[in-house]
Amino acid sequence: MYYYHHYQPQTQTTNTQNSNQSPLTSLVGTEVKINRGGPESVTGVLLSVQSDFIVVKTKDSIVYISTSHIKSISEIDSNKSNRSGMSVKFITANSFTALFQKLNHHFVQINRGGPEKIEGFVADSTQDYLLLLVNKELVRVPISHIKTVNVIGKTSNNKNNNKSSSSGNKSKSNGNKSGNKSGNKSGNKSGNKSGSKSGNKSRR
């Protein structure tokens, strides 16, 4: 199950509580570039700043980035008015570890590229490890080594629903076939009978 938070760009206000917030909070709603280059570089709109991870909307996905692996953040476009009408759903959690608990039974991509990139089905997660099902093989990934994660597929519930709906469609189509066959048979029989009878009468 997803736990969504809806992002709506807002202007930041100054008060006593903001002194305890992360300096990155002021960048929420702006387009940023995380890390300067390489496979772990991410460019997109900063949606949220959590306790130890941030949420960035790229062109094709929502990416959750562990702050412990962030080397730099560059502000590309600070004009928040361009995104004033944008409403995006994303998952919130108390920590990066807790995020994976909410990603149970989802298909995800771990890390953006390179040899550390891995895609699989989240079977389970603990405080230290993420258990992924990758091509029928269980792989344990230390959460401390995970830099980014994003959802790439449907949940297992959605797959089951799709299977049940497809089976229902098959049964319906089979019903239509049997109905058409029986209807055609009865129609042909009655037609043949009436035709043969009228033909015999005319001959007499």
ABEGO torsion letter per residue (X at the ends): XBBBBBBBBBBBBBBAAAAABBAAAAABGBBBBBEABEAABBBEBBABBBAABBBBBBAABBBBBBAAABABBBBABABAAAAAABBBBBBBBABAAAAAAAABGBBBBBEABEAABBBBBBABBBAABBBBBBGGBBBBBBAAABABBBBABBBAAAAAAAAAAAAAAAAAAAAAAAAAAAAAAAAAAAAAAAAAAAAAAAAX
